[in-house]
Amino acid sequence: MATASNTKLNISPMADRVVIAPLEETEEMRGGLYIPDTAKEKPQQGTVVAVGPGRMNDDGDRIPMEVSTGDRVLYGKYAGTEVSLDGDDYLIVKESDVLAVL
């Protein structure tokens, strides 16, 4: 997985979608044991790299997003859609799939 970088991502998520760069898991556990890629759990933390404008309510008013670019967030283990752009991996999730801002 890719880590967050300072390069500008050329993507604009729609409505209440958020693009997250998942943080890499470390290669070793506390005991110094090597963990192969096939045994690693999916990361649940990442950095927000792009945010949509927010969803519309029934009256046609836009509801602003609670997360912003640069926030470090926790998200559900199986949330969103994984995409690869310019050789980096990203996750596109709905704002409601973001569990917390760190």
C-alpha positions in Angstrom: 0.0 0.0 0.0 1.1 3.6 -0.6 1.8 6.1 2.1 0.5 9.6 1.9 2.7 11.9 -0.2 2.8 15.6 -1.0 2.1 15.1 -4.7 -1.3 16.4 -5.8 -3.7 13.6 -6.7 -5.6 14.3 -9.9 -9.0 12.9 -8.7 -12.2 14.5 -7.5 -14.5 12.3 -5.5 -18.3 12.7 -6.0 -20.8 13.6 -3.3 -19.8 12.3 0.1 -16.9 10.1 -1.1 -13.4 10.3 0.4 -10.1 9.1 -1.1 -7.7 7.6 1.5 -4.0 6.6 1.1 -3.8 3.6 3.5 -0.8 3.6 5.8 1.7 0.7 5.4 1.8 -2.0 8.0 5.3 -2.6 9.5 7.2 -5.7 8.4 7.8 -7.1 11.9 5.7 -7.9 15.0 6.8 -7.2 18.6 8.8 -10.4 18.9 10.8 -9.5 15.8 9.0 -12.1 13.7 8.7 -11.5 10.0 5.1 -11.3 8.7 4.6 -12.4 5.0 2.3 -10.2 2.8 -0.3 -13.0 2.6 -0.7 -13.0 6.4 -0.9 -9.3 7.0 -4.2 -7.8 7.9 -5.7 -5.0 5.8 -4.8 -1.6 7.1 -7.5 0.4 8.9 -5.7 3.7 9.0 -4.9 6.2 6.3 -4.5 9.8 5.3 -7.3 11.6 3.4 -5.9 12.8 0.1 -9.2 14.1 -1.5 -12.7 14.9 -0.3 -15.9 15.3 -2.3 -18.2 18.3 -1.9 -20.7 16.6 0.3 -24.1 15.0 -0.2 -27.4 16.8 -0.9 -30.3 16.6 1.5 -34.0 16.3 0.5 -34.3 20.1 0.3 -31.4 20.4 -2.2 -29.0 21.8 0.3 -25.4 20.5 0.4 -24.3 19.0 3.7 -20.6 19.8 4.3 -18.1 17.1 4.9 -16.7 16.5 8.4 -13.3 15.3 7.2 -10.8 17.3 5.2 -7.6 16.7 3.2 -4.7 15.7 5.4 -6.7 14.2 8.2 -5.5 10.8 9.5 -8.5 8.6 9.8 -9.7 5.1 10.9 -12.0 3.3 8.6 -13.8 -0.1 8.5 -11.8 -3.1 7.6 -13.8 -4.0 4.5 -15.0 -0.5 3.6 -14.7 1.1 0.2 -13.2 0.3 -3.1 -9.5 -0.2 -3.7 -8.0 1.7 -6.7 -4.5 2.1 -8.1 -3.6 5.4 -9.6 -0.1 6.3 -10.9 1.4 3.2 -9.2 -0.1 4.1 -5.8 -3.0 2.3 -4.0 -5.9 4.3 -2.7 -9.2 3.5 -1.1 -12.5 5.3 -2.0 -15.0 5.2 0.8 -18.2 7.0 1.8 -17.8 9.5 4.6 -20.0 7.3 6.8 -17.4 4.5 6.5 -14.8 6.7 8.2 -15.0 5.7 11.9 -12.8 8.4 13.5 -10.3 11.2 12.9 -7.0 10.7 14.7 
